[in-house]
Amino acid sequence: LIVHVSPFPMILVDRHRVVIAASATSGFLRGRSVVDQTPDDERPHLIAFCEALDDGGFWDLATQSVPGKLDYACERGIETAGAVVVPVVVNGDTYALVQKQPL
């Protein structure tokens, strides 16, 4: 999948840190690890943030679904330096929608 129109670079990542979809301007390739595609100088910050998501229960959002509602959620956002991360639940799986902010 490619997001053809996006004012900011965006990626959709699964709990294993694999890029599921990416805007053309993101510079990331689908099907590859986001960690492996991150520049060396930014990688320690990315890994620390990924660990914070793990520790905070970000990926368990799917187990918190309420019966009778659509299996989709994006009401919580976690702002980071240079990015906004929103959980998106599709068919019981949680993904991270990451939008890079302009500097």
C-alpha positions as a printed Julia matrix, in Angstrom:
103×3 Matrix{Float64}:
   0.0    0.0    0.0
   1.15   3.53  -0.71
  -0.41   6.69   0.62
  -0.41   8.77  -2.53
  -1.45  12.1   -1.02
  -0.16  13.17   2.37
   1.02  16.6    3.52
   3.5   14.87   5.88
   5.53  11.66   5.71
   3.44   8.83   7.23
   3.96   5.13   7.92
   1.82   2.31   9.31
   3.82  -0.13  11.45
   2.88  -3.41  13.13
   3.92  -4.55  16.64
   7.0   -6.25  15.13
   8.16  -2.87  13.78
   7.55  -3.86  10.16
   6.29  -1.16   7.79
   2.85  -2.16   6.47
   2.25   0.98   4.4
   4.17   4.2    3.78
   3.6    7.51   2.06
   5.81   8.1   -0.93
   7.52  10.99   0.9
   8.4    8.95   4.01
  11.45   7.27   2.53
  10.43   3.93   4.11
   9.87   0.7    2.21
   6.92  -1.58   2.92
   7.69  -5.03   4.33
  10.95  -4.02   5.99
  11.83  -3.16   9.58
  11.4    0.5   10.5
  14.45   0.15  12.77
  16.65  -1.07   9.9
  15.49   1.86   7.74
  16.11   4.54  10.38
  19.37   6.53  10.13
  22.06   5.47  12.64
  21.91   8.75  14.56
  18.13   8.46  15.09
  18.0    4.7   15.76
  18.65   4.8   19.57
  15.76   7.28  20.01
  13.46   5.12  17.88
  14.34   1.96  19.83
  13.76   3.74  23.16
  10.38   5.0   21.93
   9.38   1.54  20.66
  10.25   0.11  24.08
   8.14   2.81  25.75
   5.19   1.82  23.53
   5.69  -1.82  24.52
   5.94  -1.01  28.23
   2.9    1.29  28.08
   0.58  -1.35  26.61
   0.21   0.42  23.25
  -0.02  -2.86  21.32
  -2.7   -4.32  23.62
  -5.34  -1.82  22.5
  -7.09  -4.55  20.48
  -7.92  -6.46  23.67
  -9.66  -3.37  25.05
 -12.32  -3.24  22.32
 -15.93  -2.74  23.36
 -18.52  -5.17  21.94
 -20.91  -3.53  19.49
 -18.43  -0.93  18.28
 -16.47  -0.95  15.05
 -13.16  -2.76  15.28
 -11.25   0.46  14.66
  -9.74   2.9   17.1
  -7.67   6.04  16.79
  -8.74   8.15  19.73
  -5.43   8.12  21.61
  -2.36   9.83  20.29
   1.14   9.87  21.73
   3.13  12.92  20.75
   6.87  12.56  20.45
   9.63  14.87  19.35
   9.04  15.16  15.63
   6.17  12.64  15.35
   2.63  11.8   16.38
   1.78   8.13  16.9
  -1.83   6.95  16.88
  -2.99   3.38  17.51
  -5.24   1.97  14.8
  -7.02  -1.35  15.37
  -8.09  -3.29  12.29
  -9.61  -6.77  12.56
  -8.27  -7.15  16.09
  -4.68  -6.17  15.28
  -3.15  -2.94  16.54
  -0.95  -0.86  14.26
   0.94   2.37  14.86
   0.14   5.19  12.44
   3.16   7.49  12.6
   3.09  10.99  11.15
   6.35  12.85  11.05
   6.08  16.52  11.95
   7.88  19.22   9.97
  10.87  20.74  11.74
